[in-house]
Structure formats: C-alpha cells, structure tokens
C-alpha cells in the first residue's frame, strides 16, 4: 500500500480513538484532529503502541471554531502532500445541558460542532482530497435522526444563532438530533457537488455504542445511570471503527457516494412506508430506511445555503 493519509476528528477517545488504532494498524498515516492536546498526546501514545505504527500525528482542531479549522487546514497542507480519507467523527452532546450555548462564531454550539464545522473543514481540504486517487469523506450520523420519522419534527432553523434562546425551552438532545439530520442533508448535497472531482461523501448511522467511563462520569447523575444500563446492551467501539474502515477503504464502497450506510454496512433508503400505526411501527423497526425528511430538496438547500452563508468561505466547489 502506498502512503495513505487519514484525518480523524475527535480521535483521542471513543470511536475516533478506536478508528485511529484500526487505520494505524493497517499501515495508514493517521492525523488526529483534536481540541484537547493534552488528552490527545496520551491517546497518540496509546495508538502508536497498540498499532506498532509510529506514523501517528496530532494536530489541534476545535471543530466548532472557524479560526481553528482554518489554522488546522493550513498546518495540514504544510505537512502533507495529499489527503485520502477525512472522517468527521467529533461531535458535541452534553447530556443534561439545559443552557443554550453559542460557539465563538455565534452559532448554537452543537450545530457549530456537528454540522457547520465539518462543512467548512471539508471545503478547506478539497484541494488535498483531489490529490488522492481514491478520496473519501465520511460523516458520522446517529440513530437519533430516526426521530424525524415524526412528521412534526423539524430542524429549528430559526434558532441556530440564539434568536430565541431566552424564549424557548432548550433540549441539547433535540438540538443534537437536528445537527445530525443537517449533517445528513449536507452529505447528499456535498456528494453531488464533489462527484466530478473524484471525492465520495457518505454518512454512517451509528447505533448505541458502549461509552467509556470517562464519558459517563461527565454526565449528570440521571444520565449516568441510563448510560450504564445502555452499555450492557451496546456494541463495543471497535465494531464501529471496523465499519469506518470498511466504508472508507473497501472496493464495495469505492464508487458509492451520497448515501447513508448503517452499522451492518448496508446502504439505507428513504422510508417507503405509508401512514398508519402499523406502518409507523414497521418503519421504526426497519433499520434499512431513514426519514423522508432527509430527501426534501428544500431542506437540503436550506442547510447548504446556511452553512455557506455562516462560513463565508471563498473556496469554490465548482
């Protein structure tokens, strides 16, 4: 294998760390894009020791900050000749958080971290991805988007910059779901935009995964109890790391783009079920379909235009 380079955001813990170990074990040069450098250094050493691969780098990245994203992109371009795989794994979800928080750029923090940040980072690195013979971008979505099977569920577009932060009740869990649905919408649009440049863009739906003790201890007491119960029935992080690797490297997915893929490595389709209680139950149980909301072209264009406007990135995708 020639020297393949992968960037993984949030690679210092959880699935991101497991994925870094997997890619490094397979001989890839792994660039860990992490906000906390102290935790990142410790994780980097563990990844090197576990994989027996010294080609593991650590660069600082706060994916919620436009300035940090641009600084990271500059550092990466200065150090590396190309980029083969970009995995948007980092995400913000503070269980139990009741306060609406804004990023440094004035965007609701989870939306800045989970949606706008990945959008900007990909656009900053398009030139590097174009230099790869098999460039792939992967967005990490979750089963949380299945709440959009409810026809009343909508992305709260009018409250993403704090417009009603003091007037509406805030649910970090709902906003998290909004951000992941928005990321899926971006997946479909970005895949079309980059198809002619030889860059594939897909999303993966992550099910319940075992949380680390560190992550659980950060939660409020009620959420900690629920997380421990969930861990009993959840899959280990390594299973999703293997799925990341398969989607990003296998011949099966080499020409696949603009798709949502589940943890069984099956391409999902838009829900085909009709209205009715029985059909609703079947829809919720069917892990091979996603909500029709994600196929609405107006929703897709709205998220895309919003991200373009917020980032004001001069890089052209044409």
Buried (B, 14 or more C-beta within 10 A) or exposed (E): EEEBBBBBBBBBBBBBBBBBBBBBBBEBBBBBBBBBBEBBBEBBEBBBEBBEBEBBBBBBBBBBBBEBBBBBBEBBBEEBEBBBBBBBBBBBBBBEBEEBBBBEBEBBBBBBBBBBBBBBBBBBBBBBBBBBEBBBBBBBBBBBBBBBBEEEBEBBBEBBBEEEBEEEEBBBBBBBBBBBBBBBBBBBBBBEBBEEEBBBBBBBBBBBBBBEEEBBEBBEEEBBEEBEEBBEEBBEBBBBBBBBBBBBBEEEBEEBBBBBBBBEBEEBEEBEBEEEEEEBEEBBEBBEBBBBBBBEEEBBEBBBEBBBEBBEBEEEBE
